[in-house]
Amino acid sequence: MRHRRRRPRQAAYVTHQSVGVVGAITPFNYPLNLLCHKLGPGIAAGNAIVAKPSPKAPLAAAMLVEAARYAGFPRNPFTIVHGGAQDALALARSPIDLLSFTGGPQTGMALRNNTRIIRCLMELGGNDPLIVMAEADLEKAADTAVEHRMPPLCWNSFAKDRSNQVSSRRRISLPPLSCETASWIG
């Protein structure tokens, strides 16, 4: 019979604490969607948010603030700051506790290198793959690859000016599946 080692009684505690003040910088494509991706979780976690939308799409943020105030949302949890690149840099250098940025890699790294804070959440462009299985219809896969690189105008109003960043960046083709693997997958 094996002896079990007895451990002293232990306790673990998990606490949820807000970060504090979050600076949120969003790009011009999908201005409302990307702003809400930062505001919702940030406010739900108990943080105050200072958001700086792109100067190319300031109205979505302004309308969101107006709608929130109309709905009775308190003023304190989030503020919108409008401006350009210098204002984004000023926000990154301000006494915030976390910087959340969505945009291009060069801008993101410039902000990161000029910030006094330690915590940065950066979404600097995707690296999403388009995976083509050996059993796939190759003509349809090729059409899909072209469509996902630049969607038709009817999919997205921004497609005309090439601001749609939701596309596959890599293409991966897989070898044929063995009969055993195919039956296991279903």
TORDODREN-46275 format. One record per residue: residue in one letter; z, x, y of N, C-alpha, C in turn. Coordinates in Angstrom, 3 decimals, padded with zeros to 6 digits. Atoms other than C-alpha are relative to their C-alpha. Layout:
BEGIN
  code       n.z       n.x       n.y      ca.z      ca.x      ca.y       c.z       c.x       c.y
     a         Z         X         Y         Z         X         Y         Z         X         Y
...
***
This chain:
BEGIN
  code       n.z       n.x       n.y      ca.z      ca.x      ca.y       c.z       c.x       c.y
     m   000.000   000.839  -001.171   000.000   000.000   000.000   000.000   000.888   001.240
     r   000.102  -000.801  -001.215  -001.015   001.377   003.366   001.013  -000.483   001.020
     h  -000.956   000.338  -001.045   001.488   001.479   006.137  -000.731  -000.174   001.321
     r   000.574   000.222  -001.330   000.523   000.024   009.444   000.879   000.656   001.037
     r  -000.767  -000.561  -001.112   001.522   001.899   012.474   000.354  -001.109   000.966
     r  -000.407   001.014  -000.963   003.506  -000.301   014.740  -000.182   000.546   001.410
     r   000.180  -000.379  -001.400   002.549  -000.212   018.346   001.064  -000.704   000.834
     p  -000.920   000.700  -000.894   004.973  -000.949   021.101  -000.738  -001.175   000.649
     r   000.628   001.159  -000.643   004.354  -004.272   022.789  -000.714   000.457   001.267
     q   000.800  -000.370  -001.155   001.615  -003.890   025.316  -000.513  -001.255   000.680
     a   000.556   001.119  -000.760   000.324  -006.150   028.023  -001.127   000.521   000.872
     a   001.121  -000.346  -000.874  -002.924  -006.089   029.921  -000.139  -001.106   001.036
     y   000.168   000.966  -001.079  -003.474  -007.780   033.239  -001.366   000.207   000.645
     v   001.273  -000.035  -000.686  -006.795  -008.627   034.791   000.169  -000.754   001.305
     t  -000.077   000.669  -001.295  -006.907  -009.400   038.471  -001.382   000.007   000.635
     h   001.265   000.099  -000.720  -009.824  -010.515   040.557   000.308   000.176   001.476
     q  -000.223  -000.255  -001.412  -009.891  -009.082   044.044  -001.346   000.079   000.693
     s   001.244  -000.081  -000.756  -012.519  -009.481   046.674  -000.212   001.428   000.471
     v   000.344  -001.325  -000.496  -014.308  -006.397   047.920   000.406   000.120   001.462
     g  -000.289   000.001  -001.437  -013.813  -007.354   051.559  -001.201  -000.518   000.760
     v   001.176   000.380  -000.788  -016.764  -007.404   053.950  -001.234   000.623  -000.637
     v   001.241  -000.430   000.636  -020.228  -007.197   052.418  -001.134  -000.089   001.017
     g   001.223   000.016  -000.797  -023.318  -006.213   054.388  -001.153  -000.310  -000.931
     a   001.094   000.439   000.878  -026.346  -007.996   052.901  -001.311   000.061   000.771
     i   001.293  -000.165  -000.674  -029.855  -006.900   053.926  -001.092  -000.491  -000.944
     t   001.022   000.619   000.845  -032.779  -008.957   052.633  -001.395   000.224   000.570
     p   001.379  -000.198  -000.448  -036.584  -008.521   052.788  -000.645  -001.309   000.446
     f   000.707   001.171  -000.521  -039.203  -010.917   054.137  -000.554  -000.913  -001.081
     n   000.547   000.869   001.042  -040.524  -012.186   050.813   001.139  -000.752  -000.685
     y  -001.029   000.880   000.558  -038.514  -015.079   049.380   001.287   000.083   000.834
     p  -001.147  -000.243  -000.880  -036.159  -014.981   052.395   001.220  -000.867  -000.313
     l  -001.148   000.862   000.284  -033.984  -017.960   051.472   000.584   000.297  -001.379
     n  -000.433  -000.271   001.368  -033.819  -017.250   047.734   000.815   001.282  -000.082
     l  -000.697  -001.280   000.099  -032.834  -013.596   048.110   001.290   000.020   000.810
     l  -001.230   000.093  -000.782  -030.284  -014.391   050.811   001.068  -000.765  -000.790
     c  -000.951   000.785   000.806  -028.661  -017.028   048.574   000.517   000.793  -001.199
     h  -000.444  -000.848   001.114  -028.529  -014.481   045.708   001.150   000.905   000.427
     k  -001.084  -000.851  -000.505  -026.229  -012.415   047.915   001.175  -000.841   000.501
     l  -001.068   000.817  -000.586  -024.290  -015.168   049.687   000.845  -000.715  -001.052
     g  -000.733   000.799   000.985  -023.352  -017.326   046.705   001.062   000.784  -000.746
     p  -001.007  -000.775   000.736  -021.662  -014.720   044.487   001.010   000.675   000.919
     g  -000.905  -000.691  -000.917  -020.219  -012.869   047.468   001.099  -000.902   000.532
     i  -000.984   000.943  -000.534  -018.518  -015.901   048.964   000.887  -000.540  -001.117
     a  -000.789   000.495   001.130  -017.440  -017.209   045.555   001.065   001.007  -000.421
     a  -000.970  -001.041   000.356  -015.686  -013.872   044.971   001.024   000.235   001.105
     g  -000.983  -000.093  -001.071  -013.805  -014.278   048.250  -000.312   001.027   001.071
     n   000.394  -000.989  -000.996  -015.758  -011.845   050.399  -000.534  -000.660   001.260
     a   000.696   000.395  -001.222  -016.961  -012.164   053.961  -001.352   000.704  -000.038
     i   001.350  -000.539   000.070  -020.714  -011.607   054.289  -000.588   000.105   001.407
     v   000.789  -000.183  -001.217  -022.649  -010.154   057.216  -001.418   000.240  -000.484
     a   001.363  -000.079   000.524  -026.293  -010.837   056.394  -000.978   000.357   001.105
     k   001.064  -000.357  -000.930  -029.282  -009.236   058.099  -001.322  -000.257  -000.698
     p   001.307   000.281   000.598  -032.541  -010.917   057.143  -001.087   000.829   000.672
     s   001.140  -000.708  -000.573  -035.923  -009.349   057.778  -000.403  -000.645   001.318
     p   000.481   000.583  -001.241  -037.198  -009.780   061.318  -001.324  -000.752  -000.179
     k   001.237   000.731   000.293  -040.430  -011.049   059.712   000.268  -001.416  -000.495
     a  -000.333   001.328   000.533  -038.585  -014.085   058.274   001.420  -000.395   000.400
     p  -001.370   000.289  -000.427  -035.519  -014.871   060.404   000.397  -001.471  -000.077
     l  -000.322   001.420  -000.093  -035.766  -018.663   060.393   000.707  -000.549  -001.231
     a  -000.652   000.497   001.218  -034.725  -019.207   056.780   001.507   000.223   000.080
     a  -001.434  -000.300  -000.114  -031.369  -017.503   057.399   000.647  -000.860   001.068
     a  -000.544   000.822  -001.084  -030.849  -019.339   060.689   000.157  -001.453  -000.445
     m  -000.071   001.381   000.484  -031.601  -022.678   059.035   001.084  -000.158  -001.058
     l  -001.065   000.055   001.002  -029.253  -021.869   056.142   001.366  -000.079   000.674
     v  -001.264   000.042  -000.738  -026.418  -021.195   058.589   000.200  -001.374   000.625
     e  -000.084   001.324  -000.626  -027.193  -024.415   060.446   000.339  -001.077  -001.028
     a  -000.266   000.991   001.051  -027.236  -026.429   057.205   001.426   000.132  -000.527
     a  -001.364  -000.218   000.492  -023.977  -024.856   056.033   001.031  -000.523   000.995
     r  -000.925   000.497  -001.035  -022.243  -025.625   059.334  -000.005  -001.527   000.032
     y   000.134   001.457  -000.001  -023.566  -029.188   059.253   000.732  -000.615  -001.190
     a  -000.665   000.486   001.219  -022.202  -029.582   055.720   001.510   000.201   000.050
     g  -001.433  -000.196  -000.129  -018.760  -028.517   056.949   000.511   001.332  -000.507
     f  -000.393  -001.325   000.479  -018.768  -024.942   055.670   000.690   000.752   001.132
     p  -000.688  -000.725  -001.080  -016.275  -022.810   057.624  -000.820   001.180   000.518
     r   000.752  -001.085  -000.644  -017.585  -020.146   060.006   000.305   001.377  -000.586
     n  -000.447  -001.349   000.351  -015.635  -017.181   058.674  -000.708   000.669  -001.169
     p   000.525  -000.741   001.154  -017.228  -016.460   055.270  -001.317   000.733   000.234
     f   001.225  -000.766  -000.193  -020.667  -015.484   056.546  -000.557  -000.130   001.410
     t   000.602  -000.115  -001.315  -022.449  -014.393   059.673  -001.394   000.579  -000.183
     i   001.360  -000.520   000.048  -026.121  -013.725   060.276  -000.225   000.874   001.231
     v   000.348  -000.930  -001.067  -027.244  -010.739   062.354  -001.504   000.206  -000.063
     h   001.457  -000.177  -000.026  -030.890  -010.654   063.417  -000.347   001.319   000.669
     g   000.446  -001.247  -000.601  -032.745  -007.446   064.211  -000.913   000.755  -000.932
     g   000.924  -000.834   000.751  -034.925  -004.653   062.944   000.677   001.116  -000.760
     a  -000.475  -001.130   000.797  -034.499  -001.313   061.214   001.254   000.632   000.587
     q  -001.175  -000.607  -000.626  -032.009   000.051   063.744   001.248  -000.845  -000.229
     d  -001.138   000.891   000.256  -029.792  -003.004   063.240   000.453   000.077  -001.459
     a  -000.354  -000.187   001.415  -029.940  -002.555   059.458   000.805   001.286  -000.167
     l  -000.716  -001.271   000.053  -028.849   001.055   059.924   001.392  -000.129   000.616
     a  -001.308   000.218  -000.636  -026.056  -000.026   062.278   000.926  -000.780  -000.922
     l  -000.813   000.764   000.955  -024.861  -002.556   059.685   000.494   000.910  -001.122
     a  -000.387  -000.914   001.077  -024.861   000.134   056.974   001.080   000.977   000.455
     r  -000.986  -000.943  -000.531  -022.816   002.421   059.231   001.276  -000.678   000.490
     s  -001.171   000.739  -000.509  -020.366  -000.296   060.284   001.130   000.001  -001.035
     p  -001.135  -000.021   000.939  -016.916  -000.711   058.693  -000.047  -001.148  -001.021
     i   000.093   000.975   001.090  -018.102  -002.827   055.754   000.495   000.668  -001.271
     d  -000.536  -000.536   001.254  -016.795  -002.427   052.225  -001.051   000.170  -001.088
     l   001.064  -000.083   000.993  -020.050  -002.848   050.293  -001.313  -000.330   000.693
     l   001.328   000.289  -000.527  -023.754  -002.771   051.154  -000.871  -000.491  -001.142
     s   000.921   000.559   000.979  -026.135  -005.000   049.204  -001.370  -000.055   000.661
     f   001.324  -000.104  -000.602  -029.805  -004.262   049.881  -001.064  -000.336  -001.022
     t   001.181   000.261   000.805  -033.038  -005.659   048.469  -001.200   000.415   000.826
     g   001.175  -000.462  -000.733  -036.237  -003.909   049.497  -000.604   001.223  -000.646
     g   000.718  -001.163   000.498  -038.269  -000.759   049.150   000.907   001.189  -000.266
     p  -000.810  -001.162   000.357  -036.967   002.463   047.602   000.277   000.952   001.164
     q  -000.209  -000.934  -001.111  -037.479   004.610   050.717   001.025  -000.545   000.992
     t  -000.950   000.610  -000.935  -035.614   002.191   052.980   001.390  -000.040  -000.616
     g  -001.290   000.065   000.681  -032.859   001.719   050.429   000.702   001.344  -000.032
     m  -000.616  -001.323   000.053  -032.290   005.437   050.034   000.380   000.495   001.397
     a  -000.351  -000.370  -001.378  -032.361   005.956   053.813   001.290  -000.689   000.422
     l  -001.248   000.713  -000.316  -029.673   003.290   054.198   001.170   000.628  -000.750
     r  -001.066  -000.582   000.819  -027.632   004.770   051.347   000.437   001.361   000.539
     n  -000.320  -001.334  -000.486  -027.816   008.262   052.784   000.650  -000.012   001.383
     n  -000.566   000.092  -001.341  -026.717   007.049   056.219   001.211  -000.920   000.064
     t  -001.145   000.902   000.011  -023.846   004.851   055.150   001.289   000.784  -000.192
     r  -001.291  -000.663   000.138  -020.199   005.772   055.362   000.759  -000.532  -001.212
     i  -000.714   000.652   001.094  -019.280   003.574   052.410  -000.387   000.594  -001.346
     i   000.264  -000.507   001.345  -019.126   004.377   048.737  -000.812  -001.015  -000.812
     r   000.632   001.013   000.840  -020.237   001.086   047.195  -001.301  -000.504   000.603
     c   001.306   000.534  -000.392  -023.909   000.143   047.421  -000.616  -000.686  -001.210
     l   000.769   000.702   001.029  -025.808  -002.432   045.387  -001.429  -000.057   000.507
     m   001.372  -000.101  -000.466  -029.513  -001.733   045.663  -000.967  -000.543  -001.046
     e   001.088   000.474   000.844  -032.434  -003.664   044.202  -001.255   000.540   000.660
     l   001.072  -000.740  -000.649  -035.286  -001.292   044.976  -001.346  -000.185  -000.673
     g   001.278   000.258   000.655  -038.199  -002.918   043.202   000.157   000.046  -001.501
     g  -000.157   000.130   001.441  -038.592  -003.873   039.586  -000.833   000.985  -000.781
     n   000.766  -000.795   000.938  -039.913  -002.045   036.596  -000.206  -000.856  -001.240
     d   000.087   000.993   001.058  -040.617  -005.148   034.554  -001.220   000.221  -000.877
     p   001.142  -000.224   000.885  -042.781  -004.700   031.476  -000.701  -001.303  -000.386
     l   000.752   001.061   000.647  -045.497  -006.957   030.134  -000.252   000.519  -001.409
     i   000.082  -000.471   001.381  -045.240  -006.609   026.352  -001.068  -000.807  -000.738
     v   001.081   000.641   000.745  -048.324  -007.341   024.274   000.187   000.341  -001.475
     m  -000.162  -000.184   001.428  -047.740  -007.840   020.579  -001.387   000.180  -000.637
     a   001.267  -000.247   000.691  -050.436  -006.746   018.120  -000.670  -001.310  -000.409
     e   000.527   001.284   000.446  -050.835  -010.365   016.982  -000.479  -000.873   001.157
     a   000.334   000.810  -001.173  -051.497  -011.570   020.559  -001.504  -000.129   000.185
     d   001.389   000.189  -000.414  -054.784  -012.932   021.860  -000.248   000.998   001.130
     l   000.175  -001.089  -000.962  -056.000  -009.794   023.684  -000.688  -000.452   001.287
     e   000.670   000.500  -001.209  -058.269  -011.686   026.090   001.012  -000.722   000.905
     k  -001.028   000.710  -000.766  -055.403  -013.936   027.143   001.029   000.991   000.571
     a  -000.943  -001.013  -000.479  -053.078  -010.905   027.420  -000.572   000.745   001.199
     a   000.639  -000.695  -001.124  -055.577  -009.143   029.711  -000.016  -000.891   001.237
     d  -000.019   000.938  -001.130  -055.905  -012.246   031.906   001.404  -000.104   000.597
     t  -001.391   000.090  -000.468  -052.122  -012.506   032.101   000.401   001.253   000.759
     a  -000.335  -001.260  -000.676  -051.796  -008.836   033.049  -000.591   000.032   001.403
     v   000.642   000.025  -001.314  -054.271  -009.294   035.909   000.694  -001.018   000.905
     e  -000.674   001.038  -000.795  -052.603  -012.532   037.083   001.377   000.462   000.465
     h  -001.356  -000.423  -000.357  -049.136  -010.950   037.041  -000.001   001.182   000.953
     r   000.084  -001.086  -000.978  -050.337  -008.009   039.085  -000.217  -000.587   001.381
     m   000.237   000.667  -001.274  -051.598  -010.305   041.838  -000.265  -001.466  -000.278
     p   000.171   001.409   000.342  -051.015  -014.033   041.299  -000.989  -000.707   000.923
     p   000.906   000.774  -000.837  -053.522  -016.579   042.574   000.747  -000.624   001.179
     l  -000.613   000.565  -001.207  -052.886  -018.115   046.011   000.808  -001.259  -000.280
     c  -000.713   001.252   000.246  -051.784  -021.410   044.522   001.407   000.228  -000.561
     w  -001.323  -000.274   000.547  -048.778  -019.731   042.872   001.008   000.323   001.071
     n  -000.950  -000.533  -000.960  -047.282  -018.202   045.960  -000.687   000.119   001.345
     s   000.607  -000.043  -001.319  -047.958  -018.592   049.656  -000.056   001.407   000.555
     f   000.008  -001.371  -000.484  -047.232  -014.887   050.139  -001.046   000.862  -000.695
     a   000.929  -000.814   000.772  -049.883  -013.747   047.666  -001.127   000.554   000.869
     k   001.093  -000.426  -000.870  -052.490  -013.497   050.418   000.302   001.342   000.672
     d  -000.327  -001.250  -000.684  -050.603  -010.717   052.216   000.681   001.014  -000.922
     r  -000.487  -000.916   001.023  -049.540  -008.997   048.969   001.507   000.258   000.083
     s  -001.446  -000.183  -000.093  -045.833  -009.558   049.558   000.731  -000.483  -001.240
     n  -000.649   000.450   001.229  -045.176  -010.973   046.102   000.399   001.215  -000.816
     q  -000.498  -001.162   000.739  -042.992  -008.380   044.418   000.361  -000.353  -001.437
     v  -000.355   000.425   001.348  -042.506  -010.408   041.238  -001.232   000.167  -000.883
     s   001.130  -000.262   000.871  -044.996  -008.822   038.892   000.383   001.091  -000.984
     s  -000.298  -001.041   000.978  -045.117  -006.574   035.879  -000.517   001.334   000.521
     r   000.361  -001.335  -000.465  -045.225  -002.880   036.634  -000.484   000.885  -001.158
     r   000.363  -000.790   001.173  -045.682  -001.571   033.078  -000.611  -000.911  -001.038
     r   000.575   000.751   001.122  -047.770  -002.705   030.138   000.333   000.753  -001.270
     i  -000.381  -000.606   001.273  -046.551  -002.066   026.617  -000.693  -000.784  -001.108
     s   000.582   000.675   001.157  -048.538  -002.830   023.492   000.722   000.522  -001.240
     l  -000.770  -000.343   001.190  -046.688  -002.878   020.208  -000.888   000.025  -001.228
     p   000.774  -000.027   001.247  -047.986  -001.999   016.753   000.223  -001.304  -000.770
     p  -000.163   001.232   000.793  -048.473  -004.810   014.238   001.344  -000.031  -000.720
     l  -001.258   000.181   000.721  -045.334  -006.220   012.662  -000.263  -000.007  -001.500
     s   000.117   000.086   001.454  -044.767  -005.801   008.965   000.290  -001.441  -000.408
     c  -000.243   001.357   000.485  -044.654  -008.989   006.893   001.494  -000.290  -000.058
     e  -001.445   000.186   000.103  -040.932  -008.484   006.351   000.624  -000.253   001.366
     t  -000.528   000.181  -001.349  -040.182  -008.142   010.064  -000.432  -001.328   000.587
     a   000.520   001.258  -000.524  -042.400  -011.095   010.986   000.750  -001.182  -000.593
     s  -000.728   001.129   000.617  -040.614  -013.374   008.493   001.440  -000.029   000.479
     w  -001.375  -000.055  -000.496  -037.225  -012.188   009.759   000.103  -000.587   001.400
     i  -000.007   000.532  -001.365  -038.127  -013.021   013.384  -000.189  -001.500  -000.020
     g   000.098   001.445   000.117  -039.174  -016.459   012.329  -001.362  -000.485   000.183
***
